[in-house]
């Protein structure tokens, strides 16, 4: 038997079933089919409310839409947050369609094509410049179009976020510019008459320890101040990055956001003079939406092989690549999961839950304890709100995407 | 510096560029854009010719279309092989559209839904039965429709393919039926008046050692004979599985198919009486198409960070997940790659080639030696003909799929 990750707070039981936004899993699947991604509006709202209550009032909260660009969810996020962070021309179009104002959109990413820079400059969104040559390209496009680009310089920080699932600083990186290149690039932007907006400093993601996030935020503010001194000008805006993770695996515990908020308030009370009028933001994707989504998939077969029980679902890694352990993880561990139609019933047997694909990679839950489930029961995989549908190979084995819905 | 895998045979240089089907990489990208998958008709044909020349004449060769279902490629494969192996209702539709005859299509997969079984039975394709309950469902659908299903029993072999990248036998598995369940299931099929076609026995994939493949084929034939004896009836057909791998990584060498063919001819010369009229097939996906495809992606930025050089491409893991090391591999190693526009020029520097996605997972070539490349040069990632486009999360970060083309 292997353990599963912790089921997020906020999910209820109704008539012995998992209920999402007041609707039972079986009713949702009966209406919308299986497999199905279900996102909860109330969990999205409550997550942002809790976070805002913990954080300093003047801190802006941005949503990194790469975590989940589903249009109805994105529209709600546009209402709830202060900015949308995009990573491609495709995301730019989706953000504008969802109602985001150009002045609240920032575009980061190491490989922006000229056509994406052109669209971004025409739309008037902020571009996070990742290299000297990208700066040259953006300025040239702005000059040719007769437009003043809004440019932030993305910094490759000389420190990393300790304990983060993905380090994005503290070494040679494709993201942003090394610290010594920042001041000359900002001067080039100012000299060209472009609109220099400040810094983007992203040290890592998916950290669970408040202490590590606090330390990184302090280092980030200090770095921004040092760079501003070098430049001799205050940044309008500093994006402190993200880093807030969510618990996926056994033993993981949620980030203590109250502790992070208290520390950040102290930081803001003692800001260096050059940052005293700067607007700060954090940029979160997974943390805002990950726990608000569940993937439901119907059991189509139950079989035994050499004494082991397999529950075979009609979904799989083509929708839930990360849950199968095949995306960004070295050692496979079990995501939180349950039999949605036998919710909170006592465990009776050890099963492996596999997807429908004809490959041994398609493993959703490996040797987990579950109540006894039959064909027709519905499996719930939690933490499906971020890096699920769009981070999985939907067309693998001719399957196609799962339907996505948002409930109250 | 880290090594790269071996570039497959059959690729030529023209005017200092990689040439595919007689067309230079820069010309292909100028006409079709970047990123781009390019598949070679002549490499597909020559692979099958070489294989047929090595294998016993009476052996059928099937194409497992999950490896690459691109319609023009699939149509060519339908002409070249003796059968198409499918893994979903979606693939069934594609195979028929590509011109495959129903009697040459076999449908395997552990999680077939009722609607997929119904489509398959109506179409008259062979269904590889994976469990007793799936057998019940298929027979019930056949009875209800007044149709005689064509059924093969898929066996979970009691051995595995040594050295295979993915083991699909030799333990508890979601694929097929344990050996002791096979004879009762075949009797049930015969008693129901359905058309029992034989066995499907698939022990593993992506093996490079001829000895291991030979041993597994011998074990497979022996198992088929043993099962036929238990049943007291000869199978019309035995699918011996696949297992032929291709070299991806440093030190990998191609399968010695001549050696496998010689051994299989010997096996066929000494078949047990009960298999003397049986038709045998092997089922290959990656081996047939993997080396016939190249992924081309244009360099949009070249930057240095802390003394290391990054070439940033306009493609990435959203099209080439396996090459990024994020699909089915524990330790990341470099796929064969080259600067297509500086082909076979001497290496001058160590670079990392990354994709355009704003995530550190998007790494195509890690610290590889390459000729000096600039913005506008084109990177080629080889072995892109199998498990590329459809095995990658095309919509990640709002990017969308790459164009695919087939050349002569």
Interface residues (C-beta under 8 A of the other chain):
Chain A: X66 X69 X86 X87 X88 X89 X90 X91 X92 X93 X94 X108 X109 X110 X111 X112 X113 X130 X131 X132 X133 X134 X156 X166 X167 X168 X171 X172 X173 X174 X175 X177 X178 X300 X301 X302 X303 X304 X305 X306 X307 X308 X310 X312 X313 X314 X316 X321 X326 X327 X328 X330 X352 X354 X355 X356 X357 X358 X359 X360 X361 X375 X390 X391 X392 X393 X394 X395 X396 X397 X398 X399 X400
Chain B: X66 X69 X86 X87 X88 X89 X90 X91 X92 X93 X94 X108 X109 X110 X111 X112 X113 X130 X131 X132 X133 X134 X156 X166 X167 X168 X171 X172 X173 X174 X175 X177 X178 X300 X301 X302 X303 X304 X305 X306 X307 X308 X310 X312 X313 X314 X316 X321 X326 X327 X328 X330 X352 X354 X355 X356 X357 X358 X359 X360 X361 X375 X390 X391 X392 X393 X394 X395 X396 X397 X398 X399 X400
